[in-house]
C-alpha cells in the first residue's frame, strides 16, 4: 500500500471517528434536552394543576373536571391523583400514543419520560399527591428531525473534509510521487535528475541523495564514453588521413556484407597508390601527410552518396571503399572520377603526373559472401588493375544466381508466401558460458515457395523492399512468432529489425498495430534487435520505436556493435537490454576500451553478448575478457549437448 | 431513605453526635468569626437539651431559638430576590427571610426526631403585612389542624387561630420524594430525582456544606 493511501486511510478514519463522535454527542445532548423539557413541562403542569386542585377544597368531581381539562388540552401519557395513603383517586391515561417516526428509530432511541409530582392541599391540609407524565410522541418527531439533520450535516462535512484532505495530501505528497518516479527510473536504469527540490525536508534529502547518485553515474558514463572515443580514435583511425584503418574495416565487413542483403549487392573499391615514396621526397614529410589527408577527403566525398559507405586506409599505400547498394556502373564512374581528381590534386601540389598513380580494383560483392572471399576477389581485381596496360581500373563482376531471378519471379514468390503465410521460423539459442543455460532465443525467418524452396532473409530483403512488401513480411513473421509461442513458457525471445524495415514509412504503424492487438496479452519477454549503426545514426527514429516497445513492456537490444560512434549517449537514451557484437570485436578491442565500455553498460544493466562464436578457444578468450554470454554455432552445440 | 439521610449526616444528624460537628464549626469560625461559632455551640447545646422533650417542647424550643435571628430580605442578605439559605448560612450570617427560618427550623426538628411527614413548608399570604409569606406547619396527624411556626409570631398557634394567614400551598420535599416513590405500586415508570426546584438546590447546597 502506498504511503498516500496509508496516510489518507488513517486521517480519514480519525476524521470520520471524530465527526461521528461529535454527531453522537450532539444527538445525545439533544435527547437529554428533550427529556429535560418533557420533565419540566410535566413539572409545570403538576405545580399549576396542584394549586388549582387546592381551590376545589376536596370536591372530587371538581378535581376530576380540572384534571380532564388539563389532560385534554396538553400532551400527556397520564395524570394520576392519589390520596395521602397512596390510594388512587382519579387517573387519565392516553388511549394511543404512537410517535410518527420509523419503528426502528423508536426502538433505537428509547426516550424515558420521568414523572413529575406535586402535593395538593385544601386550605392548611395536604390532601393528595399528583403525578404528571408528558407524552414523548412529539419529542420523538423532534429527535428524528434532529438525527436526520445531523446525519445530513455529517455527510456534507465528511464529504467536504475528505475532498479537502485528498487535495491537501496530494499537494503535500506531490513531491513524493516525483521522488518515487525518480527512484523507479533509477531502477530501470534511467538516470533522471530532479531539478525541483521538494519543500519537505525528508523528501528533499532523499532527492538530493538520488540526484548525487545520478550525477555520479552520469560522470562514470561520461568517463567511459570519453575513454571509448579516445580508444576508438587510437585503434580504428588512420592518423594521417583520418579514414578508418584496416582493423576497423575487417571488423565492419561482416555488417556491410549483411547490409548488402537488404540493399541488393554492393561494390568494393580496393585502391593501390603507387609512388608514395616520390611524394614524400618531393613534398617533404609534412606536406606529403597533407597530400594524403586531401586524398582521404576525396575518397570520403566521392563515396558519401552511398549512405552506409566506408572508406578506409588499409596500409601506407592501399585504400578501400565499401559501397553497399552500389552498381558496377556507378562504381566505375566513381573510380574514374577519383582518377581525374587525383590528377588535379597532383597539379595542386605541383607533382609530376608520373610521380604517383592509383590502381583501382572494383569488385561487385553478393549476398551471403564471407569476408575472406570478398578480400580475395577484391585483391584479384586490384592485381588485374595493376597489370592493365590500357587503364588503371578493373571490374570483377561476380555472377549471381539468385539475382538471375527476374523481378516478376521474386514478386511471385513473395506474394505467394504472404498470401499463404508461408514463413518458416528458426530459433537460435543465446547461451550462458557458465552453465550452458539458454538465455534467449534469436528468431530468424525465411520465405517458402510452393515447391518447398526456402529463401533466407538476405536473399529476398532487397526485392521485398523494392516491392514495398518488407513491412508485410515482418508483420506476418511476428504474427507467426506470436502464434508459435507457448503461453505457458516464459522464455525470452529476440528478433532483429533490419534498418531497411525500421526506416520504411510503414514500419512504425505496422508495429503499433501488431503490438496493440497482440502485445499486451504476450507473457513472453521479447526484445527487438536494432543495429548499432542504425541506433546512433537514426537515434530519433529508434527512440520512437523504443518508446513504443517500452509501452508494451518490450525492450530493445543493440546488435552488430562496433563502437564506431564517438558518443555513446544514445545508449542512455534507448537503454538497450543487451549489446551484441561479433566475437572478433570482443577479442580485438583493447582491455582499456572494454573497461570503458563496461563502465557504461554496467551502470545501465546492459548485458554484453558475443555473436558468431565458433570455437572453444574463442570461449576461453571471451571468458578472460568477462564476456559470459554467446550466440552462434557453438552456442547451438552447447545447447544440443545439454 | 438514602437521600433523606445524607444531608442529615452531613449536619451531624445522628443523635449520638452534635447537630453541627466541630469540623464545620471551625469552618464557620473561619468565615463568620468567633461570635458565630458561639451561636452554633449554643444551638448544639439547645438541641441537646431538647432531645428528650415532647414534640411540642421541641417545636417551641427550636422556634424560640431561631426566631432570635434577625429578619432581613434576600436582596439585602444575598443580593438576590429569592434565595433559600442553608441552616449554616442562616445562623452563620445571623439573618434571613421567612423561608430561611422555615428551613432552619425544619432540619433542626428533623434532627430532634420529628417525622418529615409531620412537617410542611406552607406558602401563605400574610394579611397583616399584605405580602407573600412562608411558615413551617406541624401536623400531629394528617387530618389535624396544624400548628404554625412563624418568625413573625413568637407563639406557636394552631392554624385556625391564625386569621392573619391565608393558606395557599403546602410543600415538603422529603415527603414528596417519598410519596412519589411509593405512588404507583408495581408500575415501571421513570421517576425523576427532582421534586421542587428550590428544594433541589437547597439540598444540593446542604450536601456541599455551603456556609
Interface residues (C-beta under 8 A of the other chain):
Chain A: X39 X43 X50 X51 X54 X80 X82 X84 X86 X88 X112 X113 X114 X115 X116 X117 X118 X119 X121 X123 X124 X125 X126 X129 X131 X133
Chain B: X120 X122 X137 X139 X142 X143 X145 X146 X159 X167 X168 X169 X170 X171 X172 X175 X176 X179 X180 X182 X183 X184 X185 X189 X190 X191 X192 X194 X195
